[in-house]
């Protein structure tokens, strides 16, 4: 199992770099060429979400991206350190969700539409989005 880790300052201009690295590693890991655009878009959405959460919460820690090559699958984990409300602990008493919450939910909906295998976990110390794609064995030509 090979893992590439990427950490970047929570700035929107770094999201493009994360997308490019993710697509390159996915290609090398055996993700089908036809799926690479989905990988790029999903990683871009997940990283943009993490950047936004960090900026909104004033978190200065970097956004973390792990690109994990496993047998027959390739996974990408995008982690943030922004505090998230624990489900069921809202003090709003049924109040309307704010714009940030709606934007966050829209981002998660986009990711879910792009990736069949998505896991989202959140807590008071941060969140993690894990996206997984199947791979086919990559054959390298003999020299």
Secondary structure, DSSP 4 states (H G I P E B T S, - for coil): -EEEEEEE-S-GGGHHHHHHHHHHHHHHHT--GGGHHHHHHHHHHHHHHHHHHHHHHT--SPEEEEEEEETTEEEEEEEE----PPTT--SSSSPPPPHHHHHHHHHHHHHHHH-SEEEEEEETTEEEEEEEEE--PPPPPP-
